[in-house]
Amino acid sequence: QGRQQRENNVGDLLLKWETNGNGWTNDLLLDSGRYKFSPSGAEPDLIQQNYEGTATIGGATGLQNKSQDQVTLRDDLTFSGLSWHGDHTVKVGVKYSDYSLDLLQNNNAIPSYSYNVAQPGGFTSPYRAVYSPLGTGIHVHDNQLGLYAQDDWDVTERLQLNLGLRWDYETNALDKDYVTPASQVAVLEYNGLQNNISDGHSRKPQKDQFQPRLGFSLDVSKDGDGSTTVFGGAGRYFSRTPYDWISQEPIHSQVPNYTFLFSPDGSVPGTIAWDPKYLTVAGLNQIISSSTAGFSNEIDTINNHTKAPYTDQFSVGIRQSLGDWTGSLTLSRVLGYRQFTWVWGNRVPGPGFNLINPPGAAVSYTVLTNAYKKTQSSSVLVAISKPYTTASGWGLDIAYTYQRARQNGNDNYSLDYADPSGYPRDYVGPKHNLVVSGQVHGPWDTRFSAIATYNSGAPYTYSMGYNGNDATGLIACDYNCAQVINGRYGRPYVNLDLAVSKEWRWGESQAFQVRFDVFNAFNRDVINGYSSNFYHFGNFATPDPTFGQTTSADPNQTRRFQIGARYSF
């Protein structure tokens, strides 16, 4: 992979004010923050060459400069001591956030050339290049409002019910002011994507994000002392589609993202005859200016009626106290709906890369549109806890989770099937997860803490082949490939975070704390890529010897240090 220069700046100011009265408590919180992310190629003049299944050499292709400024005001008001058929504690609250986002992105500022031995040019000449000549920026402003009410109702001395309702509203979840360029309208209409054409007034805020929640806890101990409690709950939770995905629509509408198809002599229909001069930015710009057949422009387009994703969550469990220790067993089920993913908008299912464009179109367009996918997860959580106390000077928490999670579709790009529902409903996420955290009192009234995490590794997608008509009988994807998502689990994840803090207190309620954190103390690579071709370049008689080997790690998860301070009054 090409080397990148990365600059991440995060700043945050949090102010909290708590007031109390006769039977009520109010918590007011003001949060103001800024985040900036700006990776770029360390060698901006060096092209990238991807020898598929073997190696990627050259420079990094991406250029980004993204920033987010936000101000959040939250107020939570709690009333206690209310009585009506039992005792009630009622909580009401409001949360308002103002977001301002500036996004500059060009994922293909440096040309990337792909080679494959199964293609006519083999490893001698590329069969494809991807390049975008310019970067562009967009500015988006969004407001988010959330209201909630909750009643913790002690029906009897043993039974408590938790009844709640939340409502969320967002003014600009889908870039409501976006106007589809006139040059794209004919392509979208020809492919039946009329609902994706926006005139700047086509996308309305969603007003029906009501989220009921119900919970209970029942003391089943012999003496009614709360030592054994059965609990459970159910609720709906709306979330938001990351704006980084939504922003692909205006970014691609302003700056073309070109794909060039090559063959050694141009004899393959729809390709350009390869010439070594095309292995440069100047060569690709020459193709663009000449309107030579064999390259396409990408359109990313959002359906105007896209709804917010949500999950329905259910849980039941039992909690047991024994002296200073508490143990619990919890069963959970989470069902996710309307999860965002990109799919092809004009690709013909079947072998080859055939696109549907209006007759006589001057440029071949590659269209991506959004669709929904579903997720589901079942888990068992076993937890043991001994809270930290000043008297003992230590605390310990141990939590083990066994999880089986599935999804139909891939990640935020589901491009192997015509619809996410075509994907096998295979597993995602690690099966086993263990978290051990502890705190201990240190010298000079310091406090040392650590969090150790282990999981058994997440499954990754791998390809069984590229030809659905071969004699092996493999089930092919719609787009001339065969995918198995849960065939192999990746490398286990092991991590240790350490921290030390010191607090000074004076007066009745004033305190100042400093804290030093070390994340990923062992500096272990967090693997996020594997060699995924089961067979050697699609030859079904020869397994690929590199299959399953790690190919990349997350550059943002190396060892990191953080210093923080907090003042409370």
Number of C-alpha atoms within 10 A of each C-alpha: 15 17 15 18 12 14 11 13 10 11 10 12 11 13 13 14 12 13 10 11 8 8 11 15 15 18 15 16 16 17 15 16 15 17 15 17 15 17 17 21 20 15 16 17 14 19 20 23 22 20 18 16 17 12 10 19 15 18 23 29 27 20 21 20 19 18 19 17 17 18 18 18 16 18 18 18 18 18 17 15 11 13 11 9 10 12 18 21 18 20 19 18 18 18 17 18 18 15 16 15 19 16 21 17 25 24 17 21 24 27 26 25 23 20 23 20 18 14 16 17 17 16 16 12 21 28 25 21 23 23 23 24 17 15 20 16 17 14 12 16 16 17 17 16 17 16 18 18 18 20 20 18 21 20 14 13 13 15 16 21 20 19 17 19 17 20 18 21 18 20 16 18 23 24 22 19 14 16 15 18 13 9 9 15 15 15 23 24 14 14 15 11 18 15 15 22 22 20 13 12 11 16 20 16 15 16 11 11 19 16 18 17 19 17 18 18 21 19 21 16 14 9 9 13 13 18 16 21 20 20 19 19 18 18 17 20 19 17 12 13 16 10 15 12 16 18 22 16 21 21 21 20 20 14 19 18 23 21 22 23 24 28 22 19 13 14 11 13 11 17 20 22 16 18 13 9 11 18 19 15 18 11 13 22 14 14 16 17 8 9 12 14 17 19 24 22 20 18 24 23 27 25 18 18 14 19 19 20 18 19 20 17 18 19 18 17 18 18 20 17 16 10 8 11 14 17 18 18 18 18 18 18 18 18 18 19 16 17 23 25 21 24 25 22 23 22 21 15 17 17 15 10 12 14 17 16 20 16 8 7 10 12 16 21 24 23 23 22 20 23 22 20 24 20 19 20 18 16 17 17 17 17 18 19 19 17 16 17 13 9 6 10 13 18 19 17 19 17 18 18 20 16 21 18 19 20 23 20 30 22 13 15 18 24 21 22 23 20 18 23 15 14 21 16 20 18 24 23 20 20 18 18 19 18 17 18 18 19 20 18 19 15 8 7 11 15 18 19 19 19 18 16 16 16 20 17 20 19 19 21 21 20 19 23 24 22 22 19 12 12 8 11 9 16 17 21 22 19 21 19 20 20 22 17 22 18 14 15 19 19 18 15 17 17 18 20 19 18 18 18 19 17 15 12 13 9 7 7 8 11 14 14 14 15 17 15 18 17 19 21 15 13 13 15 17 19 18 15 16 19 21 21 23 21 19 19 19 19 15 17 9 11 15 18 12 17 17 19 13 15 16 14 15 11 13 10 14 16 16 13 14 10 11 10 12 13 15 12 13
